[in-house]
Amino acid sequence: PDLTGHEKFGLGNVKYNISKIHVTAVELPSASISLLPGSGIKLVIGNASLTIDMNWNIRTWMFKDSGRGKVHISKVFVTAIFSTPLDNTGPTSISLTSCRTTSGDIDIKLNGKS
């Protein structure tokens, strides 16, 4: 979905819109899934990266600009624990018990008219 909002900086508001968000690359060089005693699943993703392309525009009381942008997020680490209750009364269910995510680097490039 598009991201639209405003932030207050110093003497005025900055209105922004980020649209046409498109994930162009995902790398998962290290990923593992393991079963945990007591009917759980552990997912570990290490050193992952993600690249996103988008359109952006910004407007303040002094100027406005728009263009294309690219965001590259790297050194992403995720550990997630899922529980899988074992009851034979219905369909199998899975729920997220815990999740921890960190990212190391974020590179943002904006190309605009200004």
NORQUIQUI-V186417 format. One record per residue. N is the residue number from 1. RES is the residue in one letter. PHI is phi in radians with two decimals (999 if undefined). OMEGA is omega as a letter, one per 40 degrees, with the letter a starting at -180 (999 if undefined). Layout:
<<N/RES/PHI/OMEGA> <N/RES/PHI/OMEGA>>
This chain:
<<1/P/999/i> <2/D/-1.19/i> <3/L/-1.98/i> <4/T/-2.31/i> <5/G/-3.13/i> <6/H/-2.59/i> <7/E/-2.31/i> <8/K/-1.71/i> <9/F/-2.24/i> <10/G/0.90/a> <11/L/-1.60/a> <12/G/-2.93/i> <13/N/-1.66/i> <14/V/-2.00/i> <15/K/-1.73/a> <16/Y/-2.40/i> <17/N/-2.52/i> <18/I/-2.08/a> <19/S/-2.34/a> <20/K/0.88/i> <21/I/-1.27/a> <22/H/-2.40/i> <23/V/-1.35/a> <24/T/-1.80/i> <25/A/-2.73/i> <26/V/-2.39/i> <27/E/-2.15/i> <28/L/-2.17/a> <29/P/-1.19/a> <30/S/-2.46/i> <31/A/-2.48/i> <32/S/-2.53/i> <33/I/-2.22/i> <34/S/-2.37/i> <35/L/-1.50/i> <36/L/-1.88/i> <37/P/-1.00/i> <38/G/1.61/i> <39/S/1.16/i> <40/G/-2.31/i> <41/I/-2.29/i> <42/K/-2.00/i> <43/L/-1.96/i> <44/V/-2.19/i> <45/I/-2.12/a> <46/G/-2.14/i> <47/N/0.95/i> <48/A/-1.44/i> <49/S/-2.52/a> <50/L/-2.56/i> <51/T/-2.14/a> <52/I/-2.23/i> <53/D/-1.82/a> <54/M/-2.83/i> <55/N/-1.76/i> <56/W/-2.49/i> <57/N/-2.59/a> <58/I/-2.40/a> <59/R/-2.49/i> <60/T/-2.22/i> <61/W/-1.23/a> <62/M/-1.71/a> <63/F/-2.72/i> <64/K/-2.47/a> <65/D/-2.71/i> <66/S/-2.72/i> <67/G/2.96/i> <68/R/-1.86/i> <69/G/-2.49/i> <70/K/-2.38/i> <71/V/-2.11/i> <72/H/-2.10/i> <73/I/-1.93/a> <74/S/-2.30/a> <75/K/0.98/i> <76/V/-1.60/i> <77/F/-2.19/a> <78/V/-2.30/i> <79/T/-2.22/a> <80/A/-2.26/i> <81/I/-2.03/i> <82/F/-2.00/i> <83/S/-1.83/a> <84/T/-2.28/a> <85/P/-1.02/i> <86/L/-1.76/i> <87/D/-2.25/a> <88/N/-1.67/a> <89/T/-1.58/a> <90/G/-2.96/a> <91/P/-1.13/i> <92/T/-1.13/i> <93/S/-2.13/i> <94/I/-2.44/i> <95/S/-2.40/i> <96/L/-1.39/a> <97/T/-1.61/i> <98/S/-2.68/i> <99/C/-2.65/i> <100/R/-2.29/a> <101/T/-2.31/i> <102/T/-2.34/i> <103/S/-2.30/a> <104/G/-1.65/a> <105/D/-2.27/i> <106/I/-2.28/i> <107/D/-1.99/a> <108/I/-2.04/i> <109/K/-2.13/i> <110/L/-2.02/i> <111/N/-1.94/a> <112/G/-2.42/a> <113/K/-1.29/a> <114/S/-1.45/999>>
